[in-house]
Amino acid sequence: MIKIQNITSIEAFAVRYPVLRSGKPIESCQFDGDTLSSTVHFGLFVDEKLIGVVSVFQNNNGTFKYENQFQIRGMAVLPEFQKKGFGELLVKQSEEYVLNKKGTIIWFNARENAVGFYKKIGYEIIGTPFSIADIGIHYIMKKKLHYAHE
Ligand SMILES: CC(C)(COP(=O)(O)OP(=O)(O)OC[C@H]1O[C@@H](n2cnc3c(N)ncnc32)[C@H](O)[C@@H]1OP(=O)(O)O)[C@@H](O)C(=O)NCCC(=O)NCCS
């Protein structure tokens, strides 16, 4: 059985850590703004086991001229569950949430290896790649939602 439900940021560490911060201190799993009331964390459960997470932050990026922008962070699916459509379900859940909040765009810093995944589900690269210390090359990507007016 598959379900997506709200979880806490601490619960998200169970997937963030092995997938995104392996070998680093556990504190590196915590993101600024994780506990703000405007932040939401979704967990995808397969037979009651948490196997995928994503977090959605209300956060404007000055690169874009839109109001009420949202950022996705900490998108991760456990290795043995990847490429089965679960990542896409988590992004769809985030998009639904942002639309409900009348958000205009979703943007994020995408790891180089995940760019193909995001392109497949309708996100585009903005600008040139940049490096995030200890993690690697990233690209800003975005998707314009229904409520976006330039
Ligand atoms: C990137 C990640 C979240 C994708 O989740 P997933 O559950 O494996 O992806 P899905 O199975 O939902 O993939 C949806 C589509 O994208 C494709 N896809 C998945 N990962 C891809 C990749 N790295 N490159 C290109 N296409 C990819 C899938 O084949 C699928 O296409 P299809 O519908 O034609 O079969 C997951 O692989 C992951 O956790 N990776 C490691 C951590 C990471 O890089 N996180 C992103 C940080 S920005």
Ligand as a Chemical Component Dictionary entry (heavy atoms), coordinates in Angstrom:
data_LIG
# 
_chem_comp.id                   LIG 
_chem_comp.type                 NON-POLYMER 
_chem_comp.pdbx_formal_charge   0 
_chem_comp.three_letter_code    LIG 
# 
loop_
_chem_comp_atom.comp_id 
_chem_comp_atom.atom_id 
_chem_comp_atom.alt_atom_id 
_chem_comp_atom.type_symbol 
_chem_comp_atom.charge 
_chem_comp_atom.model_Cartn_x 
_chem_comp_atom.model_Cartn_y 
_chem_comp_atom.model_Cartn_z 
_chem_comp_atom.pdbx_ordinal 
LIG C1  C1  C 0 16.070 12.006 -8.099  1  
LIG C2  C2  C 0 15.081 11.118 -7.357  2  
LIG C3  C3  C 0 14.386 11.914 -6.266  3  
LIG C4  C4  C 0 14.018 10.642 -8.375  4  
LIG O1  O1  O 0 13.056 9.817  -7.734  5  
LIG P1  P1  P 0 12.599 8.427  -8.378  6  
LIG O2  O2  O 0 11.540 7.861  -7.544  7  
LIG O3  O3  O 0 13.805 7.609  -8.643  8  
LIG O4  O4  O 0 12.034 8.952  -9.785  9  
LIG P2  P2  P 0 10.737 8.422  -10.589 10 
LIG O5  O5  O 0 10.794 6.941  -10.631 11 
LIG O6  O6  O 0 9.507  9.046  -10.050 12 
LIG O7  O7  O 0 11.072 9.007  -12.033 13 
LIG C5  C5  C 0 10.138 9.704  -12.837 14 
LIG C6  C6  C 0 10.695 9.704  -14.244 15 
LIG O8  O8  O 0 11.980 10.310 -14.257 16 
LIG C7  C7  C 0 12.965 9.368  -14.721 17 
LIG N1  N1  N 0 14.164 9.534  -13.921 18 
LIG C8  C8  C 0 14.336 9.248  -12.627 19 
LIG N2  N2  N 0 15.573 9.579  -12.219 20 
LIG C9  C9  C 0 16.193 10.077 -13.306 21 
LIG C10 C10 C 0 17.479 10.612 -13.524 22 
LIG N3  N3  N 0 18.376 10.692 -12.533 23 
LIG N4  N4  N 0 17.800 11.051 -14.777 24 
LIG C11 C11 C 0 16.890 10.979 -15.792 25 
LIG N5  N5  N 0 15.631 10.503 -15.631 26 
LIG C12 C12 C 0 15.295 10.057 -14.407 27 
LIG C13 C13 C 0 12.351 8.009  -14.497 28 
LIG O9  O9  O 0 12.895 7.054  -15.353 29 
LIG C14 C14 C 0 10.897 8.290  -14.769 30 
LIG O10 O10 O 0 10.660 8.334  -16.154 31 
LIG P3  P3  P 0 9.520  7.405  -16.834 32 
LIG O11 O11 O 0 8.226  7.957  -16.287 33 
LIG O12 O12 O 0 9.711  7.636  -18.277 34 
LIG O13 O13 O 0 9.811  6.041  -16.371 35 
LIG C15 C15 C 0 15.730 9.865  -6.723  36 
LIG O14 O14 O 0 16.324 9.096  -7.734  37 
LIG C16 C16 C 0 16.765 10.196 -5.673  38 
LIG O15 O15 O 0 16.461 10.260 -4.496  39 
LIG N6  N6  N 0 18.028 10.376 -6.105  40 
LIG C17 C17 C 0 19.124 10.638 -5.200  41 
LIG C18 C18 C 0 18.967 11.943 -4.451  42 
LIG C19 C19 C 0 18.825 13.146 -5.349  43 
LIG O16 O16 O 0 19.586 13.330 -6.298  44 
LIG N7  N7  N 0 17.825 13.973 -5.016  45 
LIG C20 C20 C 0 17.552 15.181 -5.753  46 
LIG C21 C21 C 0 18.337 16.273 -5.134  47 
LIG S1  S1  S 0 18.101 17.777 -6.043  48 
# 
loop_
_chem_comp_bond.comp_id 
_chem_comp_bond.atom_id_1 
_chem_comp_bond.atom_id_2 
_chem_comp_bond.value_order 
_chem_comp_bond.pdbx_ordinal 
LIG C1  C2  SING 1  
LIG C2  C3  SING 2  
LIG C2  C4  SING 3  
LIG C2  C15 SING 4  
LIG C4  O1  SING 5  
LIG O1  P1  SING 6  
LIG P1  O2  DOUB 7  
LIG P1  O3  SING 8  
LIG P1  O4  SING 9  
LIG O4  P2  SING 10 
LIG P2  O5  DOUB 11 
LIG P2  O6  SING 12 
LIG P2  O7  SING 13 
LIG O7  C5  SING 14 
LIG C5  C6  SING 15 
LIG C6  O8  SING 16 
LIG C6  C14 SING 17 
LIG O8  C7  SING 18 
LIG C7  N1  SING 19 
LIG C7  C13 SING 20 
LIG N1  C8  SING 21 
LIG N1  C12 SING 22 
LIG C8  N2  DOUB 23 
LIG N2  C9  SING 24 
LIG C9  C10 SING 25 
LIG C9  C12 DOUB 26 
LIG C10 N3  SING 27 
LIG C10 N4  DOUB 28 
LIG N4  C11 SING 29 
LIG C11 N5  DOUB 30 
LIG N5  C12 SING 31 
LIG C13 O9  SING 32 
LIG C13 C14 SING 33 
LIG C14 O10 SING 34 
LIG O10 P3  SING 35 
LIG P3  O11 DOUB 36 
LIG P3  O12 SING 37 
LIG P3  O13 SING 38 
LIG C15 O14 SING 39 
LIG C15 C16 SING 40 
LIG C16 O15 DOUB 41 
LIG C16 N6  SING 42 
LIG N6  C17 SING 43 
LIG C17 C18 SING 44 
LIG C18 C19 SING 45 
LIG C19 O16 DOUB 46 
LIG C19 N7  SING 47 
LIG N7  C20 SING 48 
LIG C20 C21 SING 49 
LIG C21 S1  SING 50 
# 
